[in-house]
Amino acid sequence: MWLTISSFIIVTALVAYISWLKTKGDDLSTSKGYFLAGRGLGGLVIGCSMVLTSLSTEQLIGVNAVSYKGNFSVIAWTVPTVIPLCFLALYMLPRYLRNGYTTVPEFFESRFDRQTRLIMSTLFLIFYLLIVIPTALYTGAIAFNKIFNLETAFGLSYGAAITYTVIAIGVVGAIYAIFGGLKAVAVSDTINAVILVIGALLVPFFALMYLGDGSFSAGLHTITTTHVDKWNAIGSETDATPWPTIFTGIMVVHFFYWTTNQAIVQRCLGAKDLKSGQKGILIAALFLLTLPVILNLPGLLSFHILGDSVNPIDASYPLLVNKVLPTWLQGFFIAALFGAILSTFNSFLNSAATIYCKDLLPSISKKVRSEEELIAYAKKVSTIMAIVTMIFAPLLMFGTDGIFLITKRFAGFVNIPIVALFAVGLFNKTVSGLAARIALLAHVILYFCIVWVFQVKLNFVYVMGGLFVFDVVLMLVLGIFLKREPYVENTVNKGDVDLTNWKYIKVTSISLILGLFALYAFLSPIGLASETGNPSVVLGVYAVLQVIVWFVFKPKAE
């Protein structure tokens, strides 16, 4: 145990030291420096930070648990994000950077009006402070408690172990977000991303060795020849994620999270130029295509190694780690897990402070603040927000076992109308802010009635998809009567960054989307998920198509 703890502390301290070295000379006295990393982030940092912000113990433990119990259909919540990421790189990011946005809600003011911007900023804050950040802290604390067995090691009650762990994670994460700004968060994310990839890959590697009695190939043969139906990513109505949900509510949620979510997009807004932002986004997309190796394969291996009787199923991943990973490596792995938790916490905390200071504060207080005063105020606000989330997070242990379901359902109040407003704002020029706000209010009332009052027996993802269509149609109908002067797209480069597209942006985007379809084919009855499937043929066809894509769409030599 002490060897594990020691290696964990060493790795975590090393990440902090390197992050400090990389950012100690940065100018954090301006909004641009503190909130947008001085608009100097490169593609690799952006990509790694985007990925690690989205990854946490909720995914590592929760998604693997679903794959342990069922099949790979749950990848619908991860890999299809390639599509909105390509949309962000090709279509949205040039507009964000050209307008010089610091926060995503600024779009709502330029397209609709200030009232709409303030309402959306408030929704973002509620979502971050009451749901996303506390859940990241709480699930992180659960993971540490299970892996380290803190109750026994330190003679603590379950509640005390969770509370102390939440405070520890919160304090360390807050230090990055409050004193280092976006640059420190992004740099630490990059280092932690490398550690997470290595650590997460060690789990299936040693699990396959364990399953094959020391032979990696024997373990691989076992999982590809027995219970092959568990590889299936094409979910039926009885599976965790039925395949039709991909084309309804899930895709809407993906577009919200990856193209309009402040915590994700803020990294792109800090890009030193459009090329770097686009490269970073596509690096993130490429990494997300590989997520089944760390978010689903360990769940399948848990089924083969631990059997089918693990209860609760959320314990399957930590139990697998304890069983197959050598003791001297467990500290390294837990440091990687800690980095993922920290990234989610400090990223959303930094974004919450950014939204409050740049969107809401000017309307709450008429005091004119200098750049230095604003940054000092932002640090105070971040401290208060961190304390609030650390107080709220342990209280989740007194809730029901459906905390994750509640989180996803609550998100429907925020993510669906935001994407609907973006869709209408981008492709319609006359719908007014009043029409948008009426549609938003109608959405909140209708969603609350369907999910909580009437408790309609329908997958909530279908409800989200249906309400997205309702929101858009309602805004367009109201827009017939509640019009504004036609919105004129800004053509001036307010962001003061180079807006030249990366020359490989189109061909890379097409290749990534082709990779998404190939992955689904590989994880289907025509691939691994059937005894009659032929995965080698799938890979061969994919390789040929990739060659054709690069030959047809590659940029011409200048």
N, C-alpha and C positions, 0 to 999 in steps of 0.2 A: 504493500500500500504506500509506504513512504517513498519507494523508488518511483512509483507512478506520480505521486504528488510533486516530488522534486523535479522530474522531467517536465511535468506540466508547467511549473513555475518558471523554469529556465526558458522554455520555448516562448511562453507568454511575455516574459520580461524582455527577451531578445526582440520580439516584434515591436514592443513599445519603444525600445531603444533605437531601432532602425527607423521607425516612423518619426521619432524626435529628430534624428540626424537629418532626415530628408526634408523636414519642414521648419527647422529652427530659425532659418533666415527669412522666412516668408513674411510679407507685409499683411498683417491681419487688422490693420487700422481702418480699412475701407470696406464698404458693403461688397464690392467686387472681390476683394481679397478674402473676406471672411465667408460670404455666402456662396461665391462662385469660384473659389480657389484661384482668384486673379485671372480667370479665364485662361488657364495655362495647362489644363489636363490633356495628356496624350491618350491615344487610342487604347493601349493596353490597360492603363489605370482605369479608364472609363469602363471598359468591358468587364474587368475583374470586379470593380466596385458595384456595377449593376447586378452581376450574378450573385455576389455575396450578400448584397442587401436583400435579395429575394430569398436566399437560402437561410434556413434556421432549423432548430431542432424540431419544429413542427413538421417540416418536410422530411428530414432525415429519419425521424422516428415514426411520424404519422403515415407518410406515404409508403414506407417499407412495411408498416403494419398492415396496410390495406393489401399490398401485394402478397404478404404472408398468408393472409386469410383467403384472398381470392386470386385474381390474375393481374395482368399488366394494364388493364383498362384505365387505371387511375392516371396513366401518363397523359391523359387528355388535359389534366390540370398543369402540365409542364411543357412538353415539347411543342404543341401547336403555337406556343408564343413566338415561334420563329416568324409567323406571318405578320403579327402586329409590329414586331421589331423591324422587319424589312420595310413596313409602311412608315414607321417612325424615321428610319434612316433616309428613305427616299422622299418622303412627302412632308412630314411634320417638322423634323429638325431644321431644315432650311428656313422655315417660317419662324420657328422659335428664335433662332440665332439672328435672323434679319431684323426682328422686332426688338432684340436686346432684352428679352424677358429674364427676370430673376425668378419669378414664380409662374407656374402654369395658370393660376386664376387670372393673371393679367390678360390672357387671351379673352376671357369672358367680358372684361371691361371694354377692350378694344372692339369686340364684335357686338356685344349687347349693350351693357351699361354698368356703372359702378355698383349699383345695388346687387346685380346678379353676381358680380365678382365677390362681393363681401359675403353673400350667402354661401357660395361655393367654397370660399376660404374657411368659413365656419364649419361646414360639413367635413372638410379635410381634417381640421383640427380635432373635431369630435372623434372622427374615425381613428386618427393616430393615437390620441391621448387616452381614449377609453377602451380601445379594442386592440389595435396592432401592437403598440409598445408593451402594454401590460401582458398580453398573450405571449409575446416573445420572451419577456422576463420569466413568466410563470412556467412555460414549457421548457425553457432553459434550465430553470431550477429543478424541475422534475427529472430532466436528463442527468444532471449532475448528482442528484440524490440517488438515482438508480444505479449509476455507474460507480460512483465513489462509495455508495452505501453510507452516507454521512450520519444517518441516525445511529447506526451501530458504532461507527468509528469514533464519534465524538459524544455519544450518549445523549443525543438530542431527540426531542419529539419530532414527528413528521412536520408539524406546523412550524416549529423553530428552524428546522433544517431548510425548509422552503424559504422562509422569511430571510434568514441570513444569506442564503445563496442569491436571492433576488437583490438584496442590498449590495452584495459584492459585485455582481454583474453590472448593476445600475451605476455604481460609483465609478468603476473603471470605464464603462462606456461613456458616461457623462464627461469624464476628463477629456477624452478624445473630442467629443462634439462641442463642449463648451470652450475649451482653451485652444483647440487646434483648428476649429472651423472645418469647412468642407475638405480642404486639402489634406489635413491630418486623417480625416475619416477615410478618404479615398486611398491614400497611401497605405494605411494600415489594412484596408480591405484587400489591396493588391497582394500584400505579403501573406495575409491570412488565406486568400484564395489559393495560393500555391500550396500552403500547408494543408488546407482542406482537401484539395484534390489528391495530394499524396496520402493523407490520412484516410480519406474515404475509400480510396482504391485499395488500401492495405486490407480492409475488412473483407471484401469478396475474394481477394487473392489468398489470404490465409484460410478463409472458409472453404474455398475449393481444395486447398491443400489438405485441410482437415477431413473433408468429405471423401477425398481420394486416398486417404491413409498415407499422406505424404506426396502423392502424385497429383500435380495440377491438372494434367490431361485426363486422368481417371475421374477426378471430381467434375470436370467439364462434361465428360461423357455421361455421367450419371444424370446431371440436370437437363441434358438435351435429349435424353432417351426415355426418361420416366417423368410422369405427370406433366407431359409437354403442353397440356391444355392451359397450364398456369402462365405460359408465355403469351397468351393471347391478349392483344391490346384492343381488339374490336369487341367492346363490351355489349352484352345483351341487356335486356331490361331487368334481369335479375342480378347483374353485376354492379359493382360499386359505381361505375360511370358508364351508362348506356351510350353507345356511339352517337345517337342523334343529338345528345346534349352538346357535343362539340360544336355543332353548327347553330346552336341556339344561345343559351345563356352563357356557356363557358367561353365562347369566343368573344362575347361582349365584355365579360370580366377580364379577359386577356388584353383586349384593347384598352380598357380602363387602366389596368395595372402597368402596362408597358409603354403606353403612349401619352397618358395624361396624369399619371401618378407623380406628384411632386418629388417624392423620395427617390424615384427611379430617374425621372427626366432631369433632375437637378444636376446629375453628373454630366449629362450631355450639354446642359447649358453652360457648364464650366469648361467646355472644350476650347482649345487654343485656336481651332479653325474647324470648318465644316468637315474636312477630310478626316481629322482626328475623331470627331464625334461619330461619323459614319463607320469608321473602322472599329471603334469601341463597341458600337451597337451590334455590328456583325460578329465581332469576337464573342460577345455575350450570346448571340443566337447560335453560333457554332457550339459553344459549350453546353447550351441547353439541350441540343440534340443528343448529347452524350449522357444526360442526367439519368436515364434508366440504369446505367451501370452502378450508380451510387444510391439511387432512390428506390429502385425496384428489385434489382438482382440480389441484394442482401436479404430482402424479404423472402424471395424464393429460396435462397440458401438456408434461411432460418427454418423454413418448412421442412427441408430435407434433413437438417441436422438436429433440430429441436423437436420435430414432430408437429402434430396439429393441435396440441392441447394447451399451448401457452395462453394463459389468461391473467391479466388483460393482454390483448394482442399488441398493445403499445410497448409491452416489455420485451417483445421478440428481438428488436434491434439491439438494445443494450445487453440482453442476455447473449446474443450472438457475439458481440464485441468481447464480452468477458470470457467467453468460451474459446474463441479461436485466436484472439490477438495476444501475442506474447506480452508478459507483464511490462517489460522494458519499453514496449511501444505504446502501451495504453496511455501513458502521460502525453506523448506526442499527439495521439489521436484526440484526446480530450482537449488539448490546446487548440486543435483544429476546430473542434466543436465549439469551444469557447469563442474563437474568432468569428464563427458564423453567427453566434448569438449576439456578440458585441456589435457586429456590423449592422444587423437589423435594428438593434436598439439605438445606436448612435446615429445611424443614417436617418431614421424617422424622427429622432429628436432634433437633429440639425434642421431637417426640412420643416418640422412644426414651428421651430423658432423663426425660420425664414419667412414662412407664411404669415405668422403673427406680426412680425416687425415690418415687413414690406407691404402687406395687404391690409391688415386690420388696425394696426397702431395709428396710422395717419387719420383714420376716421374716429378712433376712440379719443385720441389726444391731439389737440391743435398745436402743441408745443413743437417748435422747429428745432430739431436736433442736428448737431454736426455729425460727421461720419464717426468720429471717435465716441461720441455720446451714444450713438445708435448701437455700435458694437458692444459697448459696456452694458447697455440696456438689454441687448440680445442675450448676453451671458447670464444676466440675472434672470431673464425669462426662462432660459434653458434650464437653469438650476431649479427653479420652481416647478417647471414641467417634469423634470427628472424625479423630483421628490414625490410629486403627485402620482406618477406612474409606479414608483417603488412602493408607495402606500397601497395603491389599488391592486397591484399584481397579486400579492399573497392572498387577497380576499377571494380570488377566483377558486381557491381550493374548497371554499364552502359552497360553490355552485354545484350544478348537476354534472353528470358524466358527459353531457352533451355540449361542453364548452366550445369545441371546435365547430360543431354544427351551428351553435348560436352565433359564433364569430362570422361564419360564412353567410348566414341569413341576415345578420345586421348589416353586412357590407352591401346588401341589395338596396339599402336606403341611399347609398352614396354612389357606388360605381355605375349603376345603370343610368341614372339621370345625367351624370357627368359625361358619359360617352354619347348619350342622346343629344345633349347640348352641343358637344363638339361636332357631331355629325351634321346637325342642322346649321351650326355656325360656319362650318367649312363649305358646305355645298348649297347653302341658301343665303341670300344677301339681304332679305327684307324682313324676316321674322324679328319682332322686337323683343327687348328685354322683358317687358311685361308678359308677353306670351310665353316666354321661357320660364318665368317664375311661376305663372299659373300652372303650367305643365309639371313643374317640379313639385309644387304643393299637391297636385292631383296624384302624382306618383307616390309620394310619401303616404298619403291617406289610403290609396288603393292597395299598396304593398302591405301596409300594416294590417288592413282588413283581411286580405287574402291569406297571409301567412300566420297572423296571430289571432285575429278575431274569429274568422270562419274556419281557419286551419284546414284549408283545402288539401285533400289527399292527392297531391301532385308534386312531383320532384321540383324542389324550389328553383332548380336551374331552368326548367321549362317556364316557370313563372317569371324569372328574370328576362328570358328571351322574349316572352310575350309582352311584358311591360316595356321593354326597349322599343318594340314596334309601336306600342300604344303611345309612348312619350313622343316619339318622332312625329307620328300622324297627328296627335293633338296639337303639337307646336305648329305644324304646317297649316292645320285648319284654323287655329287661332291667329296665325300670321296673315291670313286673308283679311281679317278685320283689324288686327293690331299690327300695323306695319311701321317700319322705320325707313328713313332714307337709305337707299341701297348702300350696303357696306362696300367700301373701297379698300382693296388689299394694299397694305403698305409695300412700297417698292424701294424705300430708302434703307440702307444698311445701318440701323441704329445700334447694332451690337458691336460694330467696329472690329469684326473678325473676317478673315478670308472666307468667302462663301462659294469657293470653287468645289464642285463635287469630286469625290474620289473617282478616278476613271474606271475602277473595277466594281463600282457600286451595283450596277444593274446585273452584270453577269454573276457576281457573288450572291446577290439576293435570289436570283433564279436557281442557282445551284443549291442554296440552303433550303429553299422550299421543295425542290426536287428531293433533297435528302430527307425531308420530313415525310414525304409520301413513301420513300423507300424504307424508312424505319418502320412505318406502319405495316408495309407489306412484309417486311422481315419478321415482325412480331404478330403474325396472323396465321391462319390455317394454311396459307400457301408458302409460309416460311417455317419458322421454328415451332409454331403452336399446333402442329399436327404431325402424326407419324408418316403421313403421305406427302407432307410439304417438302420443298426443296430450297432451303435458304441460300445455297450456293448459286442457284439460278437467279434468285432475286438480286443478289449482290452483283452478279455478272451483268444483268440487264441495267442495273443502276449505274455501273461503271461505264457502260457504253453510252447511256443517256448523258452522263456527266461530260464525257468527251465531246458529244455532239453540241451540248449547251455551250461549252467553252469555245468550240470552233465557230459557232454561229454568232454568239453574242459578245465575244471578246472585243475590247475596244481596238479601233484601228490605230496602227502606228502613226505617230505624228511626223 
